[in-house]
């Protein structure tokens, strides 16, 4: 429960003979008033956001807490099923902060190509409600999505898409589900080395420690973390609690743990597509290229701005896919941290060609069998 806000803290200001205790109370009330006025809140209920044109609904899922008990969630997902037979299913994992809305720009393109879209909303990011026992680590995130995959009965032709913080989750999910996964698409992905937004690490670790001290420290930190995200990092967050959840999720990043999953993918048939940017304020391009090079025989392409360049790049991607190349990385020198927003059609076309190529290969196998 949030602390009670005084209806009119300014009334104290008219009393010129205040005690020291009253002065402290005034500042506390003003602090609260500032916090409430500057930090929007999401209703604790999911009722108002489900259904409608966004195709949002809740699925019951349970994951194991670190103390061994089960945590139960009404997992809010965006599930857009095409009207005709689906070519495959995209399972999208958002960043921190983030939500299913991170992928809204290429969703219409996927729908037009008969590709089902399942947008995940991880607990604590504004749609799926949080739980105090969560550590916001990778084990929890993986289990959360795995339970949804199981509940939705998604057995084949999967494409895991991850943006930023969600790329680690998508990468690992693709490796764990490699027998049913066609491709993994990593957009502005986290790297194998510590990148710009994580430096220095001690700041994130200090915040996580302070946040976990209790309700008083959370009360004091909420406005600070919210304003830091909005005006220092220039990332949109709906509430201060979502901002805090985002930092907690960043505190549990394990960059080096990706290596063993990459090794698994390198000897599998799963295709990997990496999209990274030259003007990304969060992740350095050279570290993204280093990450892409961890995939065996990766083919590097560059796509400059403009529709003609996008068409040229897509033709190159299609040619590589048809030649059987499994690992492709595209560098967008003029793009920022949200490639999926500005290159929505190219990403959707790439996902379509990856799924279409796999379908053709399966059909050829059936004919020759």
N, C-alpha and C positions, 0 to 999 in steps of 0.2 A: 504494500500500500504506500502511495506517495505521501509525504508529510502534509499536514493540513496547512492551507495557505490562509493568511489573515485576509479578511475581506477588505480592510482598508488600513494598511500599514502606515500610510502617510499621516494618519491622525496623530501619531506620536510626535510628529515633527512640530506641531503647534505648541507643545509643552516645552518651554524654555528651561525649566528646572528639572531636567531628566536625571535619573540616577544612572550610574555606570551600567547597571543591569539592563535598564530600559534601552540604552544606546546599543548594547549588543543585540537586543531583541529586534530593534529597528533594522539594523544591518542584516540580520538573518531573514527578516521578512522581505526586505528589498531584494535580497539575493534570490529568495524563492520566487518573488514576483517577476524578476528578470528571467529566471529559468523557465517559468511557466509560459511567459509571453514569447520567448524565443525558440522554444523547443516544442514542435508539434508532437502529438501523441496518436498512436493507433489504438483504436478500441480493443479492449481485451478479448472481445468475441470475434469469431470468424464469420458470423452470420451475414454481415453486411457486404462481404467481398466475394461470396461464393455464387456461382451461377452467372447468368448474364452473358454478354458478348465475349467476355474474356475467357470463357470455358474453364473457370476456376472451380475446383471442388476439393473436398477433403477426403483423405484415405486414412484409415486407422493403421498405424504402424507402431511397433514396439522395438526398442533396442536395449541392449544391456548396458547398465551404468557401470562405472568403475568399481562400485561396491558390490556388484553381482546382482543387484535388483533390476527389474525391468522398468524402463521409462516408456510411457505411452504418449503418443502424439496424434493429433488430427493434422496430418501432413497436408498442407495446401499445395496442390499442384495445378499447373495449367496443362490440360490434356486436349489437344486439338487433333481430332481424327478426321481425315479427309473423307469426302462423300463417296469416293470410289476406292477400290482395293489399294491398300497401302503398299508402297514400294519398300518401306522400312520405317524404323522409328528412331528419331533423334531424342536423346536424353540429355538435357542441358543443365549444367552445374554452374551456378553464378559465382561471382567474386565476393569480396568482403570490403565494403558493403555491396549488396546486390540482391537481386530477386529474379523471378521469371521475366520481369520487364526488361532485363538486360538484353533479351533476345527478340524483342518485339519487332525490330526492323526487318529481320529476315524471315520471321514467321509467315507472312503472307506468301512469300516466294516458296517456302516449303509446302504450304498448303496447296498451292497451285500445281505442285509437282507430285501430289499424292504421297507426301511424306508425313507421317504422324509426328507430332511434337509433344514431348512431355517435359515441361519446365519445372524443375525442382525448386522448392523454397525451404532452405535449411532452417531449423529452429532458431528463433531469436533475431531473425533478420527482417521482421515486420509483418510476415504473413503467418507462418507456423509459429505457434507460441513457444517460448523458451521453457526450460526446466532448470531449476537451481542446481541440480546435480550434474549438469553437462559441463564438460571441460572444453568443448568446442575443438576437439582434436580430430585427427585423420581417421582413427578407428571408428569413432562415432559417425562421421560423415559417410564413410564407406558402408557401414552397416545400415544407415538410414536409407541410402539409395538402393542397396541390395534388397532391403525389405520391400521397397516400392516396386522394384523390378519383379520380384516374386509375386507380389499381390496383383500387379497388373498383367501377369502372365506374359511377359515379354521374353520370348524364347529364341528369336532369331532376327537377323538383319538389323542389328543395333548399331547406332552411331553415337558415341559418347562425345559431347561437346563441352569444353570447359573454358571459361574466361577467367584470366588472372588467378586468384586464389582457387577458383574452381578447376583449374587445369590439372593440379596435382590429383584431385579426386577423380576427374575424368580419365586421366592417364592410368591410374591404378585400377579403376573399374573396368576399363577396356582390357587390361592384362588379366584380371581375375575372371572376366567373362569372355575370354578370347575365342572360345568355341562358338559363341553366338554373336560375336562382334565383327562387323565389316570394317569399321574405321573409327579412328579417334581424331577429333579436330580440336586443336589447342590454339586459342586466340589470346594474344598477349600473355603467353604462359609464364609461370614462375620458372626460374632457371635452376641450374645445379649449384650455382655460386650465389653468395649473398648480394642482392641487388640494391639499387638506390633507396627504395622505400623502406627497406629493412635496416638501414644504417642510421645511427648505431643501434645494435640489437638491445643494448641495455635499457634504452628508453621504453621499448615495448615491454620488456621483462619487468621493469619498475612499475609501469602502469598496471600490468596484470597482478602484480603483488599487492599494490595499493587497493585495487578494485576488490580483491578477495578478502580484504581486512574486515569488511562489514558494511552495514547500511549507512553509517555516518560518512565513511570515505566515499561511498558511491554517490551519496547526496552532494558532496563537495566536488566530485570529479565530473558529474554529468554535464554541466554547462561547458566546462573546459574542453572535454573531449568532443562534444558536439561542435563547438566553434572551431576547434582545431581541424576537424574534418572538413567543415564547410569553407573555411577561409585560409587555412594554411595548406592543406592537401588538395583543396578544390574538388572534393568528392561529395556528391549529394547523399545525405543520410536523412531519413524521415524523422528519427528521434535520437536522443542522446543514448538511449539503451541499445539501439541498433549500432551506433558508433562504437559503443563499448564492446558489443558482441564481435564486431569486426576486428577490433584490436586483439581480443582474446583469441580469435581464430588465427590471426597473424602470428600470435605468440606461440602457436603450436605447429607452425610450418616446419616441415622436415625435408629440406631440399635434397639432401643426399640420399634419403630413402627412396627417391625416384629411380635411382640407378638400377636396382635389381628388377624393377618392373620394366624398365627400358630394355634390359637384357632379355627378359622374357618375351617382349614384343619383337625384338630383333630376330628371334628364331621362330616367330609365328607368322601366320598369313594376314594378320591385321594390318591395315593401311594406316599410316599416320600423316596428318597434314598439320603443319605448324605455320601460323600467321603472326608475324611480329612487326613492330613499327620503329621508325627512325626518330620520331619525336615523342616517344612515350616518356612522360615525366616520372613514371614509376619504375620502369625496368630499362636498363641500358641495352641498346641494340646488339652490341658485341657479345653480351652475356646470353642474349637470346639465340644468336648464331651459334655460340658454343654449345648451348642446349640442343639445338637442332642437329648439330654434328654428332651428337651421341647416338643418333639413329643410323644404322649401317647404310652406306651408299645413298645418303640423302641427296636429293636433287634440289639445288638452290635456284630460285627465280626472283626477279625484282619487278614490282608493279608500281609505276608512278601514277600520279593522279590523272583523272580523266577517263571517260567511258571507253575511248579507243584503246587505251592502255589496259583497261580491265578486260576487254574482249581479247586482246592479244595474249594476255596472261592466262585467261581461261583456256584458250586454244592450246597453249603450251601445257597446261595442267592436264587437259583431256588427252593429249598425245602421250604424255608420260604415263598416265593411268592405263591407257590402252596398250602401251608397251609392257605393262606389268610392273612398273616402278611402284614400290610400296611406301616410300618415304619421300615427302615433298615439303619444302619450306619456302614460303613466299615472304619477301621483305618489302614492306611498304614505307619507303623513306620519308614520305610527307604526312604519315598518319600518326595518331596519338594512341592513348590507352584503350580506345573503344573502336577497334577495327570492325567489330560486328555491327556497329551503327553506320559507319560510312562505307563499308564494303559488303553490305548485306546481300546484294544479288550475287556477287562473286562467290561468297561463302556458300550460299544456298545452291548455286549451280555446281559448285565443287562437291558438295554432299550428294547432290543428285547423280553426278557422273560416277562417284565412288560406289553408290548403291546400284546404279544401272549396270556398271561394269561387272560387279559381283553377280548380279542376276544373270547376265549373259554367260558368265563362266560356269555357273551352276547348271544352266540349260544345256551348255555344250557337254558337260559331264554326264548329264542324264541321257543325252542322245548317244554318246559313245559307249555308255555302260551296257 
